[in-house]
Amino acid sequence: ASRDRLATGLEQVGLRVTRPQGTYFIQADVRPLGIVDGQDFARQLPHRAGVVCIPTAVFCDTPEIGGPFVRFAFCKRPEVIDETVRRLTAYAAELSG
């Protein structure tokens, strides 16, 4: 249920997500927000939106492969997931001007 709650929220924000079968992380593509560098996105996100994600590139031998992707943990209480989506929605609106 937490996976689906976060995945749906991230999709509503505008991110493309992969719904995993056996992990606590959802992979998200940040390019729909007009961002190409997941590492830069992950560095700025805590300061700009109060949300933390993990850039996928840090797990890749060839960082470019994971470049536009980040991971969000969904092993959180429902209210934390909802607040995350609220903050990401506000940040995405800020990005789009």
MOPAC internal coordinates of N, CA, C and O (Angstrom, degrees):
PM7 1SCF
backbone

  N    0.0000 0     0.00 0     0.00 0    0    0    0
  C    1.4540 1     0.00 0     0.00 0    1    0    0
  C    1.5411 1   110.54 1     0.00 0    2    1    0
  O    1.2310 1   120.27 1   139.53 1    3    2    1
  N    1.3223 1   117.08 1   -40.47 1    3    2    1
  C    1.4713 1   120.04 1   179.55 1    5    3    2
  C    1.5228 1   111.10 1   -65.60 1    6    5    3
  O    1.2310 1   120.93 1   140.66 1    7    6    5
  N    1.3202 1   115.82 1   -39.34 1    7    6    5
  C    1.4661 1   119.67 1   178.01 1    9    7    6
  C    1.5236 1   110.20 1   -59.70 1   10    9    7
  O    1.2310 1   120.69 1   131.15 1   11   10    9
  N    1.3168 1   116.29 1   -48.85 1   11   10    9
  C    1.4575 1   119.96 1  -178.19 1   13   11   10
  C    1.5258 1   111.97 1   -67.25 1   14   13   11
  O    1.2310 1   120.30 1   144.18 1   15   14   13
  N    1.3240 1   117.03 1   -35.82 1   15   14   13
  C    1.4673 1   121.42 1   178.50 1   17   15   14
  C    1.5328 1   109.87 1   -61.96 1   18   17   15
  O    1.2310 1   120.50 1   131.79 1   19   18   17
  N    1.3428 1   116.65 1   -48.21 1   19   18   17
  C    1.4648 1   119.80 1  -179.19 1   21   19   18
  C    1.5229 1   111.15 1   -70.49 1   22   21   19
  O    1.2310 1   119.82 1   137.64 1   23   22   21
  N    1.3253 1   117.95 1   -42.36 1   23   22   21
  C    1.4661 1   120.74 1  -179.52 1   25   23   22
  C    1.5275 1   110.45 1   -59.49 1   26   25   23
  O    1.2310 1   120.23 1   134.19 1   27   26   25
  N    1.2994 1   117.17 1   -45.81 1   27   26   25
  C    1.4689 1   121.14 1   179.02 1   29   27   26
  C    1.5190 1   110.30 1   -61.90 1   30   29   27
  O    1.2310 1   120.50 1   136.61 1   31   30   29
  N    1.3325 1   116.65 1   -43.39 1   31   30   29
  C    1.4657 1   120.28 1   178.85 1   33   31   30
  C    1.5140 1   112.36 1   -62.72 1   34   33   31
  O    1.2310 1   120.29 1   135.94 1   35   34   33
  N    1.3285 1   117.05 1   -44.06 1   35   34   33
  C    1.4672 1   120.62 1   179.24 1   37   35   34
  C    1.5254 1   110.76 1   -64.14 1   38   37   35
  O    1.2310 1   120.42 1   141.68 1   39   38   37
  N    1.3218 1   116.80 1   -38.32 1   39   38   37
  C    1.4699 1   119.93 1   176.41 1   41   39   38
  C    1.5180 1   111.20 1   -63.90 1   42   41   39
  O    1.2310 1   120.27 1   141.18 1   43   42   41
  N    1.3262 1   117.10 1   -38.82 1   43   42   41
  C    1.4682 1   120.91 1   178.18 1   45   43   42
  C    1.5231 1   111.19 1   -65.61 1   46   45   43
  O    1.2310 1   120.50 1   148.06 1   47   46   45
  N    1.3233 1   116.65 1   -31.94 1   47   46   45
  C    1.4607 1   121.26 1   176.55 1   49   47   46
  C    1.5320 1   110.35 1   -68.38 1   50   49   47
  O    1.2310 1   120.81 1   152.63 1   51   50   49
  N    1.3357 1   116.05 1   -27.37 1   51   50   49
  C    1.4538 1   120.87 1   179.26 1   53   51   50
  C    1.5124 1   114.12 1   119.56 1   54   53   51
  O    1.2310 1   120.23 1   179.27 1   55   54   53
  N    1.3256 1   117.17 1    -0.73 1   55   54   53
  C    1.4570 1   120.65 1   179.14 1   57   55   54
  C    1.5261 1   110.30 1   -80.11 1   58   57   55
  O    1.2310 1   120.79 1   -30.55 1   59   58   57
  N    1.3216 1   116.09 1   149.45 1   59   58   57
  C    1.4719 1   121.30 1   171.17 1   61   59   58
  C    1.5192 1   106.85 1   -92.14 1   62   61   59
  O    1.2310 1   120.62 1   -51.57 1   63   62   61
  N    1.3158 1   116.43 1   128.43 1   63   62   61
  C    1.4624 1   119.89 1  -175.86 1   65   63   62
  C    1.5192 1   111.66 1  -121.72 1   66   65   63
  O    1.2310 1   121.71 1   -22.72 1   67   66   65
  N    1.3229 1   114.33 1   157.28 1   67   66   65
  C    1.4459 1   122.80 1   171.32 1   69   67   66
  C    1.5186 1   106.63 1  -112.21 1   70   69   67
  O    1.2310 1   120.47 1   -59.08 1   71   70   69
  N    1.3186 1   116.70 1   120.92 1   71   70   69
  C    1.4679 1   120.45 1   179.18 1   73   71   70
  C    1.5327 1   108.65 1   -83.11 1   74   73   71
  O    1.2310 1   120.49 1   -67.03 1   75   74   73
  N    1.3313 1   116.66 1   112.97 1   75   74   73
  C    1.4639 1   120.24 1  -175.46 1   77   75   74
  C    1.5277 1   112.20 1   -75.94 1   78   77   75
  O    1.2310 1   121.16 1   -18.98 1   79   78   77
  N    1.3063 1   115.39 1   161.02 1   79   78   77
  C    1.4635 1   121.69 1   176.93 1   81   79   78
  C    1.5260 1   112.58 1   -99.98 1   82   81   79
  O    1.2310 1   119.45 1   156.57 1   83   82   81
  N    1.3464 1   118.65 1   -23.43 1   83   82   81
  C    1.4636 1   118.31 1  -174.04 1   85   83   82
  C    1.5103 1   114.40 1  -156.01 1   86   85   83
  O    1.2310 1   119.64 1  -120.79 1   87   86   85
  N    1.3062 1   118.30 1    59.21 1   87   86   85
  C    1.4599 1   122.50 1   178.30 1   89   87   86
  C    1.5141 1   108.00 1  -156.98 1   90   89   87
  O    1.2310 1   120.24 1    -1.97 1   91   90   89
  N    1.3138 1   117.14 1   178.03 1   91   90   89
  C    1.4612 1   121.80 1   176.16 1   93   91   90
  C    1.5225 1   111.94 1  -105.40 1   94   93   91
  O    1.2310 1   120.33 1  -166.48 1   95   94   93
  N    1.3269 1   116.97 1    13.52 1   95   94   93
  C    1.4602 1   121.28 1  -175.30 1   97   95   94
  C    1.5202 1   111.67 1  -125.76 1   98   97   95
  O    1.2310 1   121.43 1   -37.31 1   99   98   97
  N    1.3188 1   114.87 1   142.69 1   99   98   97
  C    1.4599 1   122.20 1   173.02 1  101   99   98
  C    1.5148 1   107.54 1  -108.72 1  102  101   99
  O    1.2310 1   121.11 1   -50.78 1  103  102  101
  N    1.3055 1   115.47 1   129.22 1  103  102  101
  C    1.4646 1   122.20 1   176.80 1  105  103  102
  C    1.5288 1   108.04 1   -84.40 1  106  105  103
  O    1.2310 1   120.26 1   -48.81 1  107  106  105
  N    1.3267 1   117.11 1   131.19 1  107  106  105
  C    1.4624 1   120.87 1  -179.81 1  109  107  106
  C    1.5251 1   110.44 1  -130.45 1  110  109  107
  O    1.2310 1   121.66 1   -39.53 1  111  110  109
  N    1.3140 1   114.44 1   140.47 1  111  110  109
  C    1.4657 1   122.91 1   177.43 1  113  111  110
  C    1.5284 1   107.17 1   -95.67 1  114  113  111
  O    1.2310 1   120.06 1   -58.28 1  115  114  113
  N    1.3407 1   117.48 1   121.72 1  115  114  113
  C    1.4656 1   121.44 1  -175.92 1  117  115  114
  C    1.5292 1   113.66 1   -87.61 1  118  117  115
  O    1.2310 1   119.70 1   173.49 1  119  118  117
  N    1.3165 1   118.18 1    -6.51 1  119  118  117
  C    1.4671 1   120.98 1  -176.89 1  121  119  118
  C    1.5252 1   114.40 1   -59.11 1  122  121  119
  O    1.2310 1   118.55 1   146.45 1  123  122  121
  N    1.3344 1   120.36 1   -33.55 1  123  122  121
  C    1.4678 1   118.16 1   177.42 1  125  123  122
  C    1.5316 1   113.65 1   -61.09 1  126  125  123
  O    1.2310 1   120.05 1   161.77 1  127  126  125
  N    1.3309 1   117.50 1   -18.23 1  127  126  125
  C    1.4701 1   120.91 1   176.60 1  129  127  126
  C    1.5226 1   111.79 1   -88.17 1  130  129  127
  O    1.2310 1   120.41 1  -176.89 1  131  130  129
  N    1.3364 1   116.81 1     3.11 1  131  130  129
  C    1.4573 1   120.72 1  -178.59 1  133  131  130
  C    1.5162 1   112.93 1    84.72 1  134  133  131
  O    1.2310 1   120.34 1  -162.41 1  135  134  133
  N    1.3182 1   116.96 1    17.59 1  135  134  133
  C    1.4660 1   123.21 1  -178.55 1  137  135  134
  C    1.5250 1   108.11 1  -113.32 1  138  137  135
  O    1.2310 1   120.28 1   -44.58 1  139  138  137
  N    1.3141 1   117.07 1   135.42 1  139  138  137
  C    1.4667 1   120.06 1  -179.71 1  141  139  138
  C    1.5258 1   113.04 1  -109.94 1  142  141  139
  O    1.2310 1   119.76 1   163.79 1  143  142  141
  N    1.3007 1   118.05 1   -16.21 1  143  142  141
  C    1.4629 1   122.33 1  -175.34 1  145  143  142
  C    1.5283 1   110.41 1  -111.62 1  146  145  143
  O    1.2310 1   120.76 1   -76.51 1  147  146  145
  N    1.3370 1   116.15 1   103.49 1  147  146  145
  C    1.4524 1   121.13 1  -179.92 1  149  147  146
  C    1.5149 1   113.28 1   -63.63 1  150  149  147
  O    1.2310 1   120.19 1   147.55 1  151  150  149
  N    1.3377 1   117.24 1   -32.45 1  151  150  149
  C    1.4655 1   119.55 1   178.80 1  153  151  150
  C    1.5217 1   111.10 1   -66.90 1  154  153  151
  O    1.2310 1   120.51 1   137.60 1  155  154  153
  N    1.3176 1   116.63 1   -42.40 1  155  154  153
  C    1.4639 1   120.55 1   177.26 1  157  155  154
  C    1.5261 1   110.42 1   -64.30 1  158  157  155
  O    1.2310 1   120.72 1   136.61 1  159  158  157
  N    1.3210 1   116.24 1   -43.39 1  159  158  157
  C    1.4629 1   121.55 1   177.24 1  161  159  158
  C    1.5279 1   109.96 1   -57.25 1  162  161  159
  O    1.2310 1   120.33 1   132.66 1  163  162  161
  N    1.3405 1   116.97 1   -47.34 1  163  162  161
  C    1.4622 1   121.53 1  -178.62 1  165  163  162
  C    1.5239 1   112.19 1   -64.86 1  166  165  163
  O    1.2310 1   120.14 1   146.10 1  167  166  165
  N    1.3270 1   117.33 1   -33.90 1  167  166  165
  C    1.4741 1   120.46 1   178.00 1  169  167  166
  C    1.5235 1   111.68 1   -69.71 1  170  169  167
  O    1.2310 1   120.45 1   140.85 1  171  170  169
  N    1.3198 1   116.75 1   -39.15 1  171  170  169
  C    1.4636 1   120.95 1  -175.97 1  173  171  170
  C    1.5294 1   113.57 1   -81.67 1  174  173  171
  O    1.2310 1   120.40 1   149.63 1  175  174  173
  N    1.3202 1   116.84 1   -30.37 1  175  174  173
  C    1.4527 1   121.30 1  -171.51 1  177  175  174
  C    1.5299 1   114.73 1   -56.00 1  178  177  175
  O    1.2310 1   118.34 1   135.86 1  179  178  177
  N    1.3304 1   120.77 1   -44.14 1  179  178  177
  C    1.4718 1   119.00 1   179.36 1  181  179  178
  C    1.5317 1   112.69 1   -60.49 1  182  181  179
  O    1.2310 1   120.40 1   144.05 1  183  182  181
  N    1.3188 1   116.84 1   -35.95 1  183  182  181
  C    1.4626 1   121.23 1  -177.95 1  185  183  182
  C    1.5222 1   112.08 1   -79.41 1  186  185  183
  O    1.2310 1   120.67 1   144.28 1  187  186  185
  N    1.3221 1   116.33 1   -35.72 1  187  186  185
  C    1.4626 1   121.40 1  -175.04 1  189  187  186
  C    1.5223 1   113.24 1   -88.82 1  190  189  187
  O    1.2310 1   120.47 1   150.67 1  191  190  189
  N    1.3597 1   116.71 1   -29.33 1  191  190  189
  C    1.4632 1   118.75 1  -175.14 1  193  191  190
  C    1.5325 1   113.58 1  -132.23 1  194  193  191
  O    1.2310 1   120.04 1   172.69 1  195  194  193
  N    1.3231 1   117.53 1    -7.31 1  195  194  193
  C    1.4584 1   119.37 1  -178.39 1  197  195  194
  C    1.5197 1   113.06 1    70.69 1  198  197  195
  O    1.2310 1   120.63 1  -151.83 1  199  198  197
  N    1.3210 1   116.41 1    28.17 1  199  198  197
  C    1.4656 1   123.14 1  -179.49 1  201  199  198
  C    1.5274 1   107.91 1  -126.52 1  202  201  199
  O    1.2310 1   120.83 1   -34.26 1  203  202  201
  N    1.3264 1   116.02 1   145.74 1  203  202  201
  C    1.4540 1   120.72 1  -179.82 1  205  203  202
  C    1.5249 1   109.63 1  -117.67 1  206  205  203
  O    1.2310 1   121.28 1   -42.63 1  207  206  205
  N    1.3177 1   115.16 1   137.37 1  207  206  205
  C    1.4661 1   121.75 1   172.93 1  209  207  206
  C    1.5241 1   107.49 1  -137.95 1  210  209  207
  O    1.2310 1   120.79 1    -9.58 1  211  210  209
  N    1.3208 1   116.09 1   170.42 1  211  210  209
  C    1.4664 1   121.89 1  -177.71 1  213  211  210
  C    1.5210 1   108.51 1  -115.22 1  214  213  211
  O    1.2310 1   119.61 1   -55.21 1  215  214  213
  N    1.3269 1   118.35 1   124.79 1  215  214  213
  C    1.4694 1   118.84 1   177.74 1  217  215  214
  C    1.5269 1   110.61 1   -70.34 1  218  217  215
  O    1.2310 1   120.34 1   -49.16 1  219  218  217
  N    1.3070 1   116.96 1   130.84 1  219  218  217
  C    1.4610 1   122.05 1  -177.99 1  221  219  218
  C    1.5257 1   111.77 1   -66.17 1  222  221  219
  O    1.2310 1   119.93 1   150.64 1  223  222  221
  N    1.3083 1   117.74 1   -29.36 1  223  222  221
  C    1.4635 1   121.28 1  -177.21 1  225  223  222
  C    1.5269 1   112.47 1   -56.29 1  226  225  223
  O    1.2310 1   119.44 1   151.79 1  227  226  225
  N    1.3216 1   118.68 1   -28.21 1  227  226  225
  C    1.4628 1   120.20 1  -178.95 1  229  227  226
  C    1.5258 1   112.46 1   -67.96 1  230  229  227
  O    1.2310 1   120.22 1   165.97 1  231  230  229
  N    1.3271 1   117.18 1   -14.03 1  231  230  229
  C    1.4581 1   121.59 1   179.15 1  233  231  230
  C    1.5283 1   112.52 1   -98.69 1  234  233  231
  O    1.2310 1   119.94 1  -179.39 1  235  234  233
  N    1.3274 1   117.71 1     0.61 1  235  234  233
  C    1.4665 1   122.02 1  -172.88 1  237  235  234
  C    1.5246 1   111.83 1  -108.32 1  238  237  235
  O    1.2310 1   120.58 1   -42.18 1  239  238  237
  N    1.3211 1   116.49 1   137.82 1  239  238  237
  C    1.4666 1   120.39 1   173.03 1  241  239  238
  C    1.5240 1   110.15 1   -63.25 1  242  241  239
  O    1.2310 1   120.93 1   145.52 1  243  242  241
  N    1.3116 1   115.83 1   -34.48 1  243  242  241
  C    1.4598 1   122.28 1   176.04 1  245  243  242
  C    1.5318 1   106.65 1  -112.36 1  246  245  243
  O    1.2310 1   119.87 1   -84.95 1  247  246  245
  N    1.3439 1   117.85 1    95.05 1  247  246  245
  C    1.4609 1   121.29 1  -173.34 1  249  247  246
  C    1.5277 1   115.08 1   -54.19 1  250  249  247
  O    1.2310 1   120.22 1   152.38 1  251  250  249
  N    1.3371 1   117.19 1   -27.62 1  251  250  249
  C    1.4633 1   119.51 1  -179.13 1  253  251  250
  C    1.5239 1   111.53 1   -61.54 1  254  253  251
  O    1.2310 1   120.63 1   149.65 1  255  254  253
  N    1.3274 1   116.40 1   -30.35 1  255  254  253
  C    1.4648 1   120.23 1  -179.56 1  257  255  254
  C    1.5263 1   110.41 1   -61.40 1  258  257  255
  O    1.2310 1   120.37 1   137.77 1  259  258  257
  N    1.3165 1   116.89 1   -42.23 1  259  258  257
  C    1.4606 1   121.14 1  -179.60 1  261  259  258
  C    1.5100 1   113.44 1   -91.93 1  262  261  259
  O    1.2310 1   120.51 1  -176.78 1  263  262  261
  N    1.3244 1   116.63 1     3.22 1  263  262  261
  C    1.4646 1   122.62 1  -172.65 1  265  263  262
  C    1.5076 1   117.93 1   -43.31 1  266  265  263
  O    1.2310 1   118.69 1   126.17 1  267  266  265
  N    1.3336 1   120.10 1   -53.83 1  267  266  265
  C    1.4550 1   119.55 1  -174.80 1  269  267  266
  C    1.5326 1   114.39 1   -91.84 1  270  269  267
  O    1.2310 1   120.26 1  -165.54 1  271  270  269
  N    1.3257 1   117.11 1    14.46 1  271  270  269
  C    1.4672 1   119.71 1  -174.87 1  273  271  270
  C    1.5237 1   112.41 1  -115.52 1  274  273  271
  O    1.2310 1   121.54 1   -32.11 1  275  274  273
  N    1.3336 1   114.65 1   147.89 1  275  274  273
  C    1.4644 1   122.28 1   174.45 1  277  275  274
  C    1.5262 1   108.11 1  -136.56 1  278  277  275
  O    1.2310 1   121.48 1   -16.68 1  279  278  277
  N    1.3268 1   114.76 1   163.32 1  279  278  277
  C    1.4689 1   120.74 1   178.91 1  281  279  278
  C    1.5178 1   109.46 1  -118.56 1  282  281  279
  O    1.2310 1   121.17 1   -42.13 1  283  282  281
  N    1.3150 1   115.37 1   137.87 1  283  282  281
  C    1.4575 1   122.78 1   174.37 1  285  283  282
  C    1.5233 1   108.38 1  -117.86 1  286  285  283
  O    1.2310 1   120.12 1   -44.58 1  287  286  285
  N    1.3320 1   117.38 1   135.42 1  287  286  285
  C    1.4620 1   121.65 1   177.40 1  289  287  286
  C    1.5275 1   109.28 1   -82.86 1  290  289  287
  O    1.2310 1   120.76 1   -43.01 1  291  290  289
  N    1.3222 1   116.16 1   136.99 1  291  290  289
  C    1.4612 1   119.06 1   178.33 1  293  291  290
  C    1.5241 1   112.78 1  -112.40 1  294  293  291
  O    1.2310 1   120.24 1  -170.41 1  295  294  293
  N    1.3352 1   117.14 1     9.59 1  295  294  293
  C    1.4722 1   120.53 1   177.24 1  297  295  294
  C    1.5336 1   108.88 1   -83.98 1  298  297  295
  O    1.2310 1   121.88 1  -118.49 1  299  298  297
  N    1.3309 1   114.00 1    61.51 1  299  298  297
  C    1.4683 1   122.78 1  -176.00 1  301  299  298
  C    1.5228 1   109.62 1  -131.01 1  302  301  299
  O    1.2310 1   120.98 1   -17.63 1  303  302  301
  N    1.3369 1   115.74 1   162.37 1  303  302  301
  C    1.4621 1   120.53 1   174.25 1  305  303  302
  C    1.5308 1   109.69 1   -65.67 1  306  305  303
  O    1.2310 1   119.71 1   -30.26 1  307  306  305
  N    1.3216 1   118.16 1   149.74 1  307  306  305
  C    1.4668 1   120.99 1  -178.75 1  309  307  306
  C    1.5261 1   113.37 1   -53.40 1  310  309  307
  O    1.2310 1   120.04 1   140.40 1  311  310  309
  N    1.3193 1   117.52 1   -39.60 1  311  310  309
  C    1.4645 1   119.88 1  -178.62 1  313  311  310
  C    1.5366 1   111.62 1   -67.83 1  314  313  311
  O    1.2310 1   120.22 1   150.24 1  315  314  313
  N    1.3294 1   117.19 1   -29.76 1  315  314  313
  C    1.4650 1   120.73 1   176.79 1  317  315  314
  C    1.5328 1   109.49 1   -71.12 1  318  317  315
  O    1.2310 1   120.48 1   137.95 1  319  318  317
  N    1.3144 1   116.68 1   -42.05 1  319  318  317
  C    1.4643 1   120.26 1   176.92 1  321  319  318
  C    1.5215 1   110.31 1   -61.94 1  322  321  319
  O    1.2310 1   120.34 1   135.58 1  323  322  321
  N    1.3233 1   116.95 1   -44.42 1  323  322  321
  C    1.4715 1   120.57 1   179.75 1  325  323  322
  C    1.5265 1   111.57 1   -62.13 1  326  325  323
  O    1.2310 1   120.25 1   139.21 1  327  326  325
  N    1.3141 1   117.12 1   -40.79 1  327  326  325
  C    1.4693 1   120.89 1   178.31 1  329  327  326
  C    1.5276 1   110.69 1   -66.93 1  330  329  327
  O    1.2310 1   120.49 1   141.84 1  331  330  329
  N    1.3132 1   116.67 1   -38.16 1  331  330  329
  C    1.4634 1   120.76 1   176.37 1  333  331  330
  C    1.5205 1   110.38 1   -59.36 1  334  333  331
  O    1.2310 1   120.57 1   132.29 1  335  334  333
  N    1.3130 1   116.52 1   -47.71 1  335  334  333
  C    1.4641 1   120.74 1   179.81 1  337  335  334
  C    1.5253 1   110.49 1   -63.40 1  338  337  335
  O    1.2310 1   119.98 1   139.85 1  339  338  337
  N    1.3263 1   117.65 1   -40.15 1  339  338  337
  C    1.4686 1   120.55 1   178.29 1  341  339  338
  C    1.5259 1   110.37 1   -60.85 1  342  341  339
  O    1.2310 1   120.24 1   134.36 1  343  342  341
  N    1.3233 1   117.14 1   -45.64 1  343  342  341
  C    1.4637 1   121.11 1  -179.38 1  345  343  342
  C    1.5270 1   112.09 1   -66.83 1  346  345  343
  O    1.2310 1   120.75 1   139.37 1  347  346  345
  N    1.3340 1   116.18 1   -40.63 1  347  346  345
  C    1.4600 1   119.56 1   178.27 1  349  347  346
  C    1.5296 1   111.60 1   -66.86 1  350  349  347
  O    1.2310 1   120.23 1   144.41 1  351  350  349
  N    1.3104 1   117.17 1   -35.59 1  351  350  349
  C    1.4672 1   121.57 1   177.07 1  353  351  350
  C    1.5248 1   109.94 1   -62.28 1  354  353  351
  O    1.2310 1   120.61 1   134.85 1  355  354  353
  N    1.3331 1   116.43 1   -45.15 1  355  354  353
  C    1.4568 1   120.95 1   179.08 1  357  355  354
  C    1.5388 1   110.37 1   -64.03 1  358  357  355
  O    1.2310 1   120.39 1   138.64 1  359  358  357
  N    1.3213 1   116.87 1   -41.36 1  359  358  357
  C    1.4622 1   120.63 1   179.15 1  361  359  358
  C    1.5252 1   111.38 1   -65.38 1  362  361  359
  O    1.2310 1   120.23 1   136.78 1  363  362  361
  N    1.3155 1   117.16 1   -43.22 1  363  362  361
  C    1.4698 1   121.11 1   178.49 1  365  363  362
  C    1.5254 1   110.56 1   -61.45 1  366  365  363
  O    1.2310 1   120.23 1   141.26 1  367  366  365
  N    1.3167 1   117.17 1   -38.74 1  367  366  365
  C    1.4659 1   120.60 1   177.31 1  369  367  366
  C    1.5220 1   110.88 1   -64.98 1  370  369  367
  O    1.2310 1   120.50 1   141.87 1  371  370  369
  N    1.3230 1   116.65 1   -38.13 1  371  370  369
  C    1.4642 1   122.09 1   176.90 1  373  371  370
  C    1.5347 1   110.50 1   -63.29 1  374  373  371
  O    1.2310 1   120.71 1   139.30 1  375  374  373
  N    1.3324 1   116.24 1   -40.70 1  375  374  373
  C    1.4513 1   120.78 1   179.73 1  377  375  374
  C    1.5276 1   112.26 1   -64.43 1  378  377  375
  O    1.2310 1   121.19 1   141.96 1  379  378  377
  N    1.3094 1   115.32 1   -38.04 1  379  378  377
  C    1.4753 1   119.24 1  -176.54 1  381  379  378
  C    1.5222 1   112.14 1   -80.10 1  382  381  379
  O    1.2310 1   120.84 1   173.81 1  383  382  381
  N    1.3265 1   116.00 1    -6.19 1  383  382  381
  C    1.4558 1   120.55 1   173.05 1  385  383  382
  C    1.4636 1   113.41 1    83.04 1  386  385  383
  O    1.2310 1   120.10 1   180.00 1  387  386  385

